Amino acid sequence: MIKVYLAGARGRMGRMVADTIPRQPDMELVGAADILGAGEELPLPAGKAPLRLDAEPETERLRELGTDVLVDFTNKQAAGKNAAAALRAGARPVIGATGLDEDALAELRRLSRETGIGVFIAPNFALGAVLMMKFAEQAAAYFPDVEIIEMHHDRKLDAPSGTALLTAERIARARRPKRQGHAEESEKLPGARGGDFEGMRIHAVRLPGLEAHQEVIFAGYGQSLLIRHDAYSRETYMPGVTLAVRKARELTDFVVGLENFL
């Protein structure tokens, strides 16, 4: 059995993970934390006893529970600290929080090297989103003109999304360097052309009722190619989360992106 500890258990993704992990035949949810519900009980699927929530995952607590994998769906401020505690306890962090800054990532890389324990970070756990990024990278070799539109619910704090940034990075690896648009174009409204990433543009939409959606639009003379992924509920991400937990158990490297496990 893979012993899993969940951080961010009261969040929207955390609640779904707390319902999913105990249903897996090879996984056990041994502990959970959420700073907003510390001391309260986290309900689990029928037949499973509820867990009392910790304020945050601490090294001694993770070690005491024999944690194999820490699944973190908190935020960029907490995720780095939680992952460091997991590494010191001998557990593999699986991080779903996006937006970690370079200092936090550098510290996790250092700890990973020192401990010999791997770290996994996924900007997106949806298998369809991983394929979207893969197809976009392939298309970029033939269509250098591209823009990305990502659309999320209005409770999302960071923009652009981690998925949009990772998509742009992958496109940049395959795309011939190019600055798009007219050389003398100007914005009547600042930001109207979106964020500039190595010459391509990224646009972020935030509206109530949306979940997670992204379009990658390529265009050439007389044609366009649209690659789009839509996630309609948080169930979309659970096959990717359980895959990551299984693969991460023996991980010794610092890995970013679910495509590395497919």
C-alpha beads as a LAMMPS data file, in Angstrom:
LAMMPS data file: protein, C-alpha beads

262 atoms
261 bonds

1 atom types
1 bond types

-500.0 500.0 xlo xhi
-500.0 500.0 ylo yhi
-500.0 500.0 zlo zhi

Masses

1 110.0

Atoms # bond

1 1 1 0.000 0.000 0.000
2 1 1 1.184 3.491 -0.850
3 1 1 0.761 5.695 2.219
4 1 1 -0.449 9.121 1.097
5 1 1 -0.657 12.367 3.077
6 1 1 -2.814 15.155 1.617
7 1 1 -2.106 18.870 2.069
8 1 1 -4.847 21.336 1.192
9 1 1 -7.564 18.807 2.024
10 1 1 -10.344 21.391 2.424
11 1 1 -9.811 22.979 -0.988
12 1 1 -11.803 22.132 -4.091
13 1 1 -9.138 19.820 -5.483
14 1 1 -8.237 18.525 -2.030
15 1 1 -11.782 17.319 -1.367
16 1 1 -11.798 15.392 -4.632
17 1 1 -8.406 13.820 -3.877
18 1 1 -9.622 12.852 -0.389
19 1 1 -12.519 11.018 -2.009
20 1 1 -10.353 9.368 -4.687
21 1 1 -7.252 8.102 -2.869
22 1 1 -9.068 5.845 -0.357
23 1 1 -10.912 4.163 -3.246
24 1 1 -7.659 2.969 -4.827
25 1 1 -6.802 -0.662 -4.035
26 1 1 -3.112 0.124 -3.607
27 1 1 -3.335 3.411 -1.656
28 1 1 -4.094 4.474 1.902
29 1 1 -4.782 8.052 2.994
30 1 1 -2.910 8.162 6.309
31 1 1 -3.121 11.874 7.083
32 1 1 -4.332 15.247 5.875
33 1 1 -3.843 18.928 6.607
34 1 1 -5.541 22.232 5.968
35 1 1 -4.742 25.394 7.858
36 1 1 -8.390 26.499 7.696
37 1 1 -9.755 23.280 9.227
38 1 1 -7.076 22.224 11.695
39 1 1 -8.497 19.931 14.358
40 1 1 -11.677 19.206 12.399
41 1 1 -12.539 15.846 10.853
42 1 1 -12.143 15.207 7.135
43 1 1 -14.913 12.893 5.881
44 1 1 -13.801 10.020 3.662
45 1 1 -15.748 7.598 1.429
46 1 1 -18.202 5.197 3.045
47 1 1 -16.475 2.556 5.139
48 1 1 -13.435 4.738 5.824
49 1 1 -12.979 6.452 9.182
50 1 1 -12.622 10.260 8.965
51 1 1 -9.210 11.834 9.505
52 1 1 -8.468 14.636 11.953
53 1 1 -6.877 17.493 10.066
54 1 1 -3.426 18.837 10.958
55 1 1 -2.681 22.534 10.461
56 1 1 0.148 21.693 8.069
57 1 1 2.331 18.704 7.196
58 1 1 5.331 18.593 9.532
59 1 1 8.388 16.403 9.091
60 1 1 7.949 14.435 12.329
61 1 1 4.270 13.864 11.642
62 1 1 4.962 12.619 8.111
63 1 1 7.702 10.342 9.405
64 1 1 5.487 9.015 12.209
65 1 1 2.776 8.068 9.690
66 1 1 5.279 6.326 7.388
67 1 1 4.277 8.615 4.538
68 1 1 5.400 7.519 1.072
69 1 1 3.910 10.379 -0.960
70 1 1 2.731 13.880 -0.010
71 1 1 0.050 15.179 -2.377
72 1 1 -0.099 18.973 -2.191
73 1 1 -2.959 21.098 -3.498
74 1 1 -2.388 24.171 -1.339
75 1 1 -0.921 27.316 -2.909
76 1 1 2.430 28.651 -4.052
77 1 1 3.176 30.149 -0.629
78 1 1 2.709 26.860 1.258
79 1 1 3.662 24.223 -1.311
80 1 1 7.424 24.791 -1.160
81 1 1 7.497 24.562 2.644
82 1 1 5.310 21.447 2.647
83 1 1 7.451 19.732 0.036
84 1 1 10.619 20.494 2.012
85 1 1 9.044 18.889 5.098
86 1 1 8.169 15.819 3.011
87 1 1 11.689 15.458 1.649
88 1 1 13.164 15.636 5.146
89 1 1 10.732 12.894 6.183
90 1 1 11.711 10.660 3.256
91 1 1 8.427 11.192 1.385
92 1 1 8.005 12.119 -2.281
93 1 1 6.112 15.377 -2.903
94 1 1 3.513 15.408 -5.685
95 1 1 2.714 19.103 -6.121
96 1 1 -0.371 20.381 -7.890
97 1 1 0.008 23.989 -6.742
98 1 1 1.233 26.303 -9.503
99 1 1 3.205 29.525 -9.491
100 1 1 6.138 28.511 -7.256
101 1 1 8.881 31.117 -7.664
102 1 1 12.420 30.329 -8.777
103 1 1 13.837 30.526 -5.252
104 1 1 11.355 27.929 -3.978
105 1 1 12.054 25.639 -6.933
106 1 1 15.825 25.998 -6.475
107 1 1 15.517 25.060 -2.796
108 1 1 13.476 21.967 -3.647
109 1 1 15.997 20.937 -6.287
110 1 1 18.769 21.295 -3.715
111 1 1 16.928 19.240 -1.108
112 1 1 16.067 16.609 -3.709
113 1 1 19.753 16.234 -4.617
114 1 1 20.815 16.109 -0.968
115 1 1 18.248 13.503 0.054
116 1 1 18.185 11.498 -3.172
117 1 1 14.389 11.731 -3.086
118 1 1 12.432 12.837 -6.124
119 1 1 9.969 15.704 -6.484
120 1 1 7.091 15.807 -8.955
121 1 1 5.319 18.998 -10.029
122 1 1 2.411 19.042 -12.466
123 1 1 0.965 22.286 -13.830
124 1 1 -1.953 20.130 -15.004
125 1 1 -3.049 16.597 -14.090
126 1 1 -5.558 16.215 -16.947
127 1 1 -4.394 13.652 -19.505
128 1 1 -6.105 15.609 -22.287
129 1 1 -4.195 18.759 -21.338
130 1 1 -0.920 16.845 -21.492
131 1 1 -1.800 15.660 -25.001
132 1 1 -2.797 19.214 -25.986
133 1 1 0.672 20.443 -25.008
134 1 1 2.326 17.566 -26.857
135 1 1 0.356 18.241 -30.049
136 1 1 1.055 21.974 -29.786
137 1 1 4.778 21.329 -29.543
138 1 1 4.611 19.165 -32.658
139 1 1 2.601 21.745 -34.622
140 1 1 4.938 24.600 -33.676
141 1 1 7.654 23.260 -35.966
142 1 1 5.377 23.999 -38.936
143 1 1 3.308 26.976 -37.699
144 1 1 5.494 29.590 -35.973
145 1 1 2.572 32.036 -35.561
146 1 1 0.647 31.060 -32.448
147 1 1 -1.368 32.554 -29.609
148 1 1 -2.669 30.913 -26.433
149 1 1 -5.989 31.684 -24.760
150 1 1 -6.553 30.125 -21.341
151 1 1 -9.909 30.422 -19.574
152 1 1 -10.589 29.663 -15.909
153 1 1 -13.090 30.315 -13.140
154 1 1 -12.885 33.714 -11.484
155 1 1 -11.512 32.261 -8.218
156 1 1 -8.161 31.431 -9.804
157 1 1 -5.459 33.713 -8.405
158 1 1 -2.549 33.408 -10.856
159 1 1 -2.460 34.481 -14.490
160 1 1 -1.522 33.153 -16.894
161 1 1 -2.071 29.590 -15.743
162 1 1 0.803 27.188 -15.196
163 1 1 -0.513 25.111 -18.086
164 1 1 -0.419 28.092 -20.462
165 1 1 3.150 28.911 -19.463
166 1 1 4.284 25.301 -19.842
167 1 1 2.570 25.128 -23.233
168 1 1 4.423 28.264 -24.341
169 1 1 7.735 26.864 -23.102
170 1 1 7.215 23.652 -25.051
171 1 1 6.189 25.546 -28.176
172 1 1 9.296 27.734 -27.858
173 1 1 11.502 24.636 -27.930
174 1 1 10.110 23.620 -31.327
175 1 1 9.260 26.985 -32.879
176 1 1 11.523 29.133 -34.976
177 1 1 12.156 32.405 -33.092
178 1 1 9.667 34.979 -34.297
179 1 1 8.059 38.196 -33.053
180 1 1 4.449 38.148 -34.174
181 1 1 2.146 40.905 -35.352
182 1 1 2.925 44.109 -37.205
183 1 1 6.253 45.689 -36.347
184 1 1 4.500 48.988 -35.641
185 1 1 1.394 47.702 -33.871
186 1 1 0.282 49.600 -30.765
187 1 1 -2.201 48.958 -27.967
188 1 1 -5.011 51.466 -27.488
189 1 1 -5.665 49.708 -24.179
190 1 1 -2.547 48.450 -22.321
191 1 1 -2.496 44.674 -22.213
192 1 1 -4.944 44.245 -25.098
193 1 1 -2.480 42.041 -26.978
194 1 1 -1.876 39.799 -23.959
195 1 1 1.376 38.781 -22.334
196 1 1 4.463 38.418 -24.521
197 1 1 6.350 35.115 -24.231
198 1 1 9.260 34.956 -26.677
199 1 1 7.209 36.721 -29.345
200 1 1 3.974 34.742 -28.912
201 1 1 0.972 36.077 -26.987
202 1 1 -0.849 34.555 -24.006
203 1 1 -4.330 35.749 -22.992
204 1 1 -6.000 34.914 -19.656
205 1 1 -9.798 34.927 -19.216
206 1 1 -11.432 34.741 -15.764
207 1 1 -15.210 34.252 -15.632
208 1 1 -17.690 32.579 -13.271
209 1 1 -19.041 29.245 -14.485
210 1 1 -15.833 28.210 -16.255
211 1 1 -13.622 25.397 -14.992
212 1 1 -10.360 25.070 -16.983
213 1 1 -10.084 25.554 -20.746
214 1 1 -7.272 26.347 -23.146
215 1 1 -6.963 27.044 -26.851
216 1 1 -3.715 27.044 -28.794
217 1 1 -4.305 28.809 -32.110
218 1 1 -1.819 28.352 -34.947
219 1 1 -2.207 30.181 -38.253
220 1 1 -0.505 30.376 -41.628
221 1 1 -1.382 31.570 -45.094
222 1 1 -5.024 30.667 -45.749
223 1 1 -5.393 28.293 -42.816
224 1 1 -5.497 27.926 -39.066
225 1 1 -5.163 25.049 -36.633
226 1 1 -6.955 25.043 -33.266
227 1 1 -5.948 22.694 -30.457
228 1 1 -8.307 22.931 -27.486
229 1 1 -8.787 21.175 -24.168
230 1 1 -11.762 21.532 -21.826
231 1 1 -11.977 20.293 -18.240
232 1 1 -15.563 20.333 -17.012
233 1 1 -15.062 19.075 -13.448
234 1 1 -12.301 18.186 -11.009
235 1 1 -12.876 14.494 -11.694
236 1 1 -10.913 15.178 -14.890
237 1 1 -7.689 15.358 -12.890
238 1 1 -8.018 12.255 -10.719
239 1 1 -6.579 9.658 -13.159
240 1 1 -3.517 11.892 -13.477
241 1 1 -3.206 12.322 -9.700
242 1 1 -3.343 8.581 -9.018
243 1 1 -0.870 7.926 -11.850
244 1 1 1.521 10.496 -10.343
245 1 1 1.240 8.951 -6.858
246 1 1 2.093 5.506 -8.214
247 1 1 5.018 6.734 -10.316
248 1 1 6.362 9.088 -7.653
249 1 1 6.766 6.401 -5.008
250 1 1 10.193 5.408 -6.352
251 1 1 11.112 8.762 -7.907
252 1 1 14.693 9.980 -7.428
253 1 1 14.714 12.944 -9.848
254 1 1 13.116 16.397 -9.984
255 1 1 10.364 16.024 -12.588
256 1 1 7.968 18.641 -13.992
257 1 1 5.003 17.599 -16.134
258 1 1 2.748 14.540 -16.233
259 1 1 3.934 13.721 -19.757
260 1 1 7.078 12.280 -18.168
261 1 1 4.942 9.494 -16.660
262 1 1 3.009 8.618 -19.831

Bonds

1 1 1 2
2 1 2 3
3 1 3 4
4 1 4 5
5 1 5 6
6 1 6 7
7 1 7 8
8 1 8 9
9 1 9 10
10 1 10 11
11 1 11 12
12 1 12 13
13 1 13 14
14 1 14 15
15 1 15 16
16 1 16 17
17 1 17 18
18 1 18 19
19 1 19 20
20 1 20 21
21 1 21 22
22 1 22 23
23 1 23 24
24 1 24 25
25 1 25 26
26 1 26 27
27 1 27 28
28 1 28 29
29 1 29 30
30 1 30 31
31 1 31 32
32 1 32 33
33 1 33 34
34 1 34 35
35 1 35 36
36 1 36 37
37 1 37 38
38 1 38 39
39 1 39 40
40 1 40 41
41 1 41 42
42 1 42 43
43 1 43 44
44 1 44 45
45 1 45 46
46 1 46 47
47 1 47 48
48 1 48 49
49 1 49 50
50 1 50 51
51 1 51 52
52 1 52 53
53 1 53 54
54 1 54 55
55 1 55 56
56 1 56 57
57 1 57 58
58 1 58 59
59 1 59 60
60 1 60 61
61 1 61 62
62 1 62 63
63 1 63 64
64 1 64 65
65 1 65 66
66 1 66 67
67 1 67 68
68 1 68 69
69 1 69 70
70 1 70 71
71 1 71 72
72 1 72 73
73 1 73 74
74 1 74 75
75 1 75 76
76 1 76 77
77 1 77 78
78 1 78 79
79 1 79 80
80 1 80 81
81 1 81 82
82 1 82 83
83 1 83 84
84 1 84 85
85 1 85 86
86 1 86 87
87 1 87 88
88 1 88 89
89 1 89 90
90 1 90 91
91 1 91 92
92 1 92 93
93 1 93 94
94 1 94 95
95 1 95 96
96 1 96 97
97 1 97 98
98 1 98 99
99 1 99 100
100 1 100 101
101 1 101 102
102 1 102 103
103 1 103 104
104 1 104 105
105 1 105 106
106 1 106 107
107 1 107 108
108 1 108 109
109 1 109 110
110 1 110 111
111 1 111 112
112 1 112 113
113 1 113 114
114 1 114 115
115 1 115 116
116 1 116 117
117 1 117 118
118 1 118 119
119 1 119 120
120 1 120 121
121 1 121 122
122 1 122 123
123 1 123 124
124 1 124 125
125 1 125 126
126 1 126 127
127 1 127 128
128 1 128 129
129 1 129 130
130 1 130 131
131 1 131 132
132 1 132 133
133 1 133 134
134 1 134 135
135 1 135 136
136 1 136 137
137 1 137 138
138 1 138 139
139 1 139 140
140 1 140 141
141 1 141 142
142 1 142 143
143 1 143 144
144 1 144 145
145 1 145 146
146 1 146 147
147 1 147 148
148 1 148 149
149 1 149 150
150 1 150 151
151 1 151 152
152 1 152 153
153 1 153 154
154 1 154 155
155 1 155 156
156 1 156 157
157 1 157 158
158 1 158 159
159 1 159 160
160 1 160 161
161 1 161 162
162 1 162 163
163 1 163 164
164 1 164 165
165 1 165 166
166 1 166 167
167 1 167 168
168 1 168 169
169 1 169 170
170 1 170 171
171 1 171 172
172 1 172 173
173 1 173 174
174 1 174 175
175 1 175 176
176 1 176 177
177 1 177 178
178 1 178 179
179 1 179 180
180 1 180 181
181 1 181 182
182 1 182 183
183 1 183 184
184 1 184 185
185 1 185 186
186 1 186 187
187 1 187 188
188 1 188 189
189 1 189 190
190 1 190 191
191 1 191 192
192 1 192 193
193 1 193 194
194 1 194 195
195 1 195 196
196 1 196 197
197 1 197 198
198 1 198 199
199 1 199 200
200 1 200 201
201 1 201 202
202 1 202 203
203 1 203 204
204 1 204 205
205 1 205 206
206 1 206 207
207 1 207 208
208 1 208 209
209 1 209 210
210 1 210 211
211 1 211 212
212 1 212 213
213 1 213 214
214 1 214 215
215 1 215 216
216 1 216 217
217 1 217 218
218 1 218 219
219 1 219 220
220 1 220 221
221 1 221 222
222 1 222 223
223 1 223 224
224 1 224 225
225 1 225 226
226 1 226 227
227 1 227 228
228 1 228 229
229 1 229 230
230 1 230 231
231 1 231 232
232 1 232 233
233 1 233 234
234 1 234 235
235 1 235 236
236 1 236 237
237 1 237 238
238 1 238 239
239 1 239 240
240 1 240 241
241 1 241 242
242 1 242 243
243 1 243 244
244 1 244 245
245 1 245 246
246 1 246 247
247 1 247 248
248 1 248 249
249 1 249 250
250 1 250 251
251 1 251 252
252 1 252 253
253 1 253 254
254 1 254 255
255 1 255 256
256 1 256 257
257 1 257 258
258 1 258 259
259 1 259 260
260 1 260 261
261 1 261 262
